[in-house]
Amino acid sequence: MLDQTNEIISIFQKSLNPDIKYANVTIRKAAKDLIARYKYEGVHKMATRVVKSQLSYNNRLENGDLEDGEPICPTAITPYEMMVKIPKFARYFAELKSKERKRERKKAFKPVTPDFVKQRGEIDPEMRARTDAVKESIRNKFKK
């Protein structure tokens, strides 16, 4: 258990907080509590994802690459802060997943392009003829 606790603390120490104190009772207890509640593998995965998301968010923030409406990433530089902010991180990851789904749906949906509609808002005569032909074939199918 001691090695697992140190490993969780080291995830934060290596990436976000080089000054973290391994002997800090609060940090050590938080890591132990998280391991007891979510098992070592779950806490390791969670800590790694939290650290990566913070680093990624900070890089995009510095480079000005944040998208409009992108959720703000919570900050946690110790296992204790991660434990306290688990609901915030859960919401952040859910919002990211939702945005990704919306982006995928947007890619799948192809809106009407200017090729089909002239600038005055009139439908192109060729497109009108094709649309009328499709409508007529559908009507004929249902008449029979």
Phi and psi in degrees as GROMACS dihedral restraints (atoms count N, CA, C in turn):
[ dihedral_restraints ]
;  ai    aj    ak    al  type     phi  dphi    fc
    3     4     5     6     1   -63.8    20    10
    4     5     6     7     1   -42.6    20    10
    6     7     8     9     1   -65.4    20    10
    7     8     9    10     1   -39.4    20    10
    9    10    11    12     1   -64.6    20    10
   10    11    12    13     1   -42.7    20    10
   12    13    14    15     1   -61.1    20    10
   13    14    15    16     1   -45.9    20    10
   15    16    17    18     1   -63.7    20    10
   16    17    18    19     1   -36.1    20    10
   18    19    20    21     1   -64.9    20    10
   19    20    21    22     1   -43.1    20    10
   21    22    23    24     1   -63.5    20    10
   22    23    24    25     1   -44.0    20    10
   24    25    26    27     1   -63.5    20    10
   25    26    27    28     1   -38.7    20    10
   27    28    29    30     1   -66.5    20    10
   28    29    30    31     1   -27.2    20    10
   30    31    32    33     1   -58.7    20    10
   31    32    33    34     1   -44.5    20    10
   33    34    35    36     1   -71.9    20    10
   34    35    36    37     1   -38.7    20    10
   36    37    38    39     1   -65.1    20    10
   37    38    39    40     1   -41.1    20    10
   39    40    41    42     1   -69.2    20    10
   40    41    42    43     1   -35.1    20    10
   42    43    44    45     1  -105.8    20    10
   43    44    45    46     1   -40.9    20    10
   45    46    47    48     1  -116.5    20    10
   46    47    48    49     1   -34.9    20    10
   48    49    50    51     1  -136.1    20    10
   49    50    51    52     1    81.5    20    10
   51    52    53    54     1   -65.2    20    10
   52    53    54    55     1   -17.1    20    10
   54    55    56    57     1   -94.5    20    10
   55    56    57    58     1    11.5    20    10
   57    58    59    60     1   -61.0    20    10
   58    59    60    61     1   141.2    20    10
   60    61    62    63     1  -100.2    20    10
   61    62    63    64     1   114.6    20    10
   63    64    65    66     1   -64.5    20    10
   64    65    66    67     1   -27.1    20    10
   66    67    68    69     1   -84.6    20    10
   67    68    69    70     1    -5.5    20    10
   69    70    71    72     1   -62.5    20    10
   70    71    72    73     1   121.2    20    10
   72    73    74    75     1   -63.8    20    10
   73    74    75    76     1   -40.9    20    10
   75    76    77    78     1   -64.0    20    10
   76    77    78    79     1   -46.3    20    10
   78    79    80    81     1   -64.5    20    10
   79    80    81    82     1   -46.1    20    10
   81    82    83    84     1   -63.9    20    10
   82    83    84    85     1   -42.5    20    10
   84    85    86    87     1   -65.2    20    10
   85    86    87    88     1   -40.6    20    10
   87    88    89    90     1   -61.8    20    10
   88    89    90    91     1   -43.6    20    10
   90    91    92    93     1   -63.0    20    10
   91    92    93    94     1   -43.0    20    10
   93    94    95    96     1   -64.1    20    10
   94    95    96    97     1   -42.5    20    10
   96    97    98    99     1   -63.1    20    10
   97    98    99   100     1   -41.7    20    10
   99   100   101   102     1   -63.1    20    10
  100   101   102   103     1   -43.1    20    10
  102   103   104   105     1   -63.9    20    10
  103   104   105   106     1   -40.7    20    10
  105   106   107   108     1   -64.7    20    10
  106   107   108   109     1   -35.6    20    10
  108   109   110   111     1   -83.6    20    10
  109   110   111   112     1   -43.4    20    10
  111   112   113   114     1  -112.4    20    10
  112   113   114   115     1     4.4    20    10
  114   115   116   117     1    69.6    20    10
  115   116   117   118     1   155.6    20    10
  117   118   119   120     1   -60.2    20    10
  118   119   120   121     1   -46.1    20    10
  120   121   122   123     1   -60.2    20    10
  121   122   123   124     1   -41.9    20    10
  123   124   125   126     1   -65.7    20    10
  124   125   126   127     1   -41.6    20    10
  126   127   128   129     1   -69.1    20    10
  127   128   129   130     1   -40.2    20    10
  129   130   131   132     1   -61.7    20    10
  130   131   132   133     1   -45.6    20    10
  132   133   134   135     1   -63.0    20    10
  133   134   135   136     1   -43.3    20    10
  135   136   137   138     1   -63.5    20    10
  136   137   138   139     1   -47.2    20    10
  138   139   140   141     1   -63.1    20    10
  139   140   141   142     1   -41.3    20    10
  141   142   143   144     1   -63.7    20    10
  142   143   144   145     1   -43.0    20    10
  144   145   146   147     1   -67.0    20    10
  145   146   147   148     1   -39.7    20    10
  147   148   149   150     1   -62.7    20    10
  148   149   150   151     1   -45.9    20    10
  150   151   152   153     1   -64.8    20    10
  151   152   153   154     1   -46.4    20    10
  153   154   155   156     1   -62.1    20    10
  154   155   156   157     1   -41.3    20    10
  156   157   158   159     1   -66.4    20    10
  157   158   159   160     1   -38.2    20    10
  159   160   161   162     1   -66.3    20    10
  160   161   162   163     1   -44.2    20    10
  162   163   164   165     1   -63.7    20    10
  163   164   165   166     1   -42.9    20    10
  165   166   167   168     1   -63.0    20    10
  166   167   168   169     1   -45.6    20    10
  168   169   170   171     1   -62.0    20    10
  169   170   171   172     1   -44.9    20    10
  171   172   173   174     1   -63.9    20    10
  172   173   174   175     1   -38.5    20    10
  174   175   176   177     1   -64.0    20    10
  175   176   177   178     1   -45.6    20    10
  177   178   179   180     1   -64.9    20    10
  178   179   180   181     1   -35.5    20    10
  180   181   182   183     1   -65.2    20    10
  181   182   183   184     1   -45.1    20    10
  183   184   185   186     1   -65.5    20    10
  184   185   186   187     1   -36.6    20    10
  186   187   188   189     1   -85.9    20    10
  187   188   189   190     1    -5.8    20    10
  189   190   191   192     1    73.6    20    10
  190   191   192   193     1    27.2    20    10
  192   193   194   195     1   -98.1    20    10
  193   194   195   196     1     9.3    20    10
  195   196   197   198     1   -70.8    20    10
  196   197   198   199     1   139.4    20    10
  198   199   200   201     1   -84.4    20    10
  199   200   201   202     1   156.4    20    10
  201   202   203   204     1   -62.7    20    10
  202   203   204   205     1   135.0    20    10
  204   205   206   207     1    78.4    20    10
  205   206   207   208     1     6.1    20    10
  207   208   209   210     1   -69.5    20    10
  208   209   210   211     1   134.1    20    10
  210   211   212   213     1   -65.4    20    10
  211   212   213   214     1   151.0    20    10
  213   214   215   216     1   -83.4    20    10
  214   215   216   217     1   131.5    20    10
  216   217   218   219     1   -77.5    20    10
  217   218   219   220     1   127.2    20    10
  219   220   221   222     1   -63.7    20    10
  220   221   222   223     1   158.2    20    10
  222   223   224   225     1  -113.9    20    10
  223   224   225   226     1   133.5    20    10
  225   226   227   228     1  -146.5    20    10
  226   227   228   229     1   120.5    20    10
  228   229   230   231     1  -112.8    20    10
  229   230   231   232     1     5.8    20    10
  231   232   233   234     1  -142.2    20    10
  232   233   234   235     1   160.5    20    10
  234   235   236   237     1   -59.5    20    10
  235   236   237   238     1   -33.0    20    10
  237   238   239   240     1   -63.1    20    10
  238   239   240   241     1   -47.1    20    10
  240   241   242   243     1   -63.1    20    10
  241   242   243   244     1   -37.3    20    10
  243   244   245   246     1   -64.2    20    10
  244   245   246   247     1   -42.5    20    10
  246   247   248   249     1   -62.0    20    10
  247   248   249   250     1   -42.8    20    10
  249   250   251   252     1   -68.5    20    10
  250   251   252   253     1   -32.6    20    10
  252   253   254   255     1  -103.1    20    10
  253   254   255   256     1    18.3    20    10
  255   256   257   258     1   -54.3    20    10
  256   257   258   259     1   -44.6    20    10
  258   259   260   261     1   -61.8    20    10
  259   260   261   262     1   -36.7    20    10
  261   262   263   264     1   -66.7    20    10
  262   263   264   265     1   -42.1    20    10
  264   265   266   267     1   -65.9    20    10
  265   266   267   268     1   -39.2    20    10
  267   268   269   270     1   -60.6    20    10
  268   269   270   271     1   -42.9    20    10
  270   271   272   273     1   -66.6    20    10
  271   272   273   274     1   -41.9    20    10
  273   274   275   276     1   -59.5    20    10
  274   275   276   277     1   -47.8    20    10
  276   277   278   279     1   -66.5    20    10
  277   278   279   280     1   -34.9    20    10
  279   280   281   282     1   -66.3    20    10
  280   281   282   283     1   -40.6    20    10
  282   283   284   285     1   -65.4    20    10
  283   284   285   286     1   -40.5    20    10
  285   286   287   288     1   -61.5    20    10
  286   287   288   289     1   -42.8    20    10
  288   289   290   291     1   -63.8    20    10
  289   290   291   292     1   -41.3    20    10
  291   292   293   294     1   -63.4    20    10
  292   293   294   295     1   -43.0    20    10
  294   295   296   297     1   -63.4    20    10
  295   296   297   298     1   -39.3    20    10
  297   298   299   300     1   -64.2    20    10
  298   299   300   301     1   -41.7    20    10
  300   301   302   303     1   -62.3    20    10
  301   302   303   304     1   -42.8    20    10
  303   304   305   306     1   -62.4    20    10
  304   305   306   307     1   -41.1    20    10
  306   307   308   309     1   -61.9    20    10
  307   308   309   310     1   -41.2    20    10
  309   310   311   312     1   -65.2    20    10
  310   311   312   313     1   -41.7    20    10
  312   313   314   315     1   -65.3    20    10
  313   314   315   316     1   -37.3    20    10
  315   316   317   318     1   -64.2    20    10
  316   317   318   319     1   -38.6    20    10
  318   319   320   321     1   -65.4    20    10
  319   320   321   322     1   -37.5    20    10
  321   322   323   324     1   -71.1    20    10
  322   323   324   325     1   -32.3    20    10
  324   325   326   327     1   -87.1    20    10
  325   326   327   328     1   123.6    20    10
  327   328   329   330     1  -110.6    20    10
  328   329   330   331     1   109.9    20    10
  330   331   332   333     1   -71.5    20    10
  331   332   333   334     1   167.6    20    10
  333   334   335   336     1   -63.8    20    10
  334   335   336   337     1   130.8    20    10
  336   337   338   339     1   -97.4    20    10
  337   338   339   340     1   164.6    20    10
  339   340   341   342     1   -60.8    20    10
  340   341   342   343     1   -17.8    20    10
  342   343   344   345     1   -62.0    20    10
  343   344   345   346     1   -32.5    20    10
  345   346   347   348     1   -90.0    20    10
  346   347   348   349     1   -24.4    20    10
  348   349   350   351     1  -123.9    20    10
  349   350   351   352     1   129.0    20    10
  351   352   353   354     1   -75.1    20    10
  352   353   354   355     1   166.7    20    10
  354   355   356   357     1   -61.5    20    10
  355   356   357   358     1   -30.7    20    10
  357   358   359   360     1   -76.4    20    10
  358   359   360   361     1    -4.8    20    10
  360   361   362   363     1    93.2    20    10
  361   362   363   364     1     2.1    20    10
  363   364   365   366     1   -85.2    20    10
  364   365   366   367     1   148.8    20    10
  366   367   368   369     1   -80.4    20    10
  367   368   369   370     1   138.7    20    10
  369   370   371   372     1   -58.1    20    10
  370   371   372   373     1   133.5    20    10
  372   373   374   375     1   -56.6    20    10
  373   374   375   376     1   -38.1    20    10
  375   376   377   378     1   -64.9    20    10
  376   377   378   379     1   -41.8    20    10
  378   379   380   381     1   -66.1    20    10
  379   380   381   382     1   -40.0    20    10
  381   382   383   384     1   -59.7    20    10
  382   383   384   385     1   -44.1    20    10
  384   385   386   387     1   -64.0    20    10
  385   386   387   388     1   -43.9    20    10
  387   388   389   390     1   -64.2    20    10
  388   389   390   391     1   -41.4    20    10
  390   391   392   393     1   -63.5    20    10
  391   392   393   394     1   -44.2    20    10
  393   394   395   396     1   -62.8    20    10
  394   395   396   397     1   -38.2    20    10
  396   397   398   399     1   -65.4    20    10
  397   398   399   400     1   -41.3    20    10
  399   400   401   402     1   -65.9    20    10
  400   401   402   403     1   -43.8    20    10
  402   403   404   405     1   -60.5    20    10
  403   404   405   406     1   -43.1    20    10
  405   406   407   408     1   -64.1    20    10
  406   407   408   409     1   -41.6    20    10
  408   409   410   411     1   -66.5    20    10
  409   410   411   412     1   -35.0    20    10
  411   412   413   414     1   -67.6    20    10
  412   413   414   415     1   -42.9    20    10
  414   415   416   417     1   -61.0    20    10
  415   416   417   418     1   -41.8    20    10
  417   418   419   420     1   -64.9    20    10
  418   419   420   421     1   -35.8    20    10
  420   421   422   423     1   -63.9    20    10
  421   422   423   424     1   -40.0    20    10
  423   424   425   426     1   -80.8    20    10
  424   425   426   427     1   -18.5    20    10
  426   427   428   429     1   -72.9    20    10
  427   428   429   430     1   -32.2    20    10
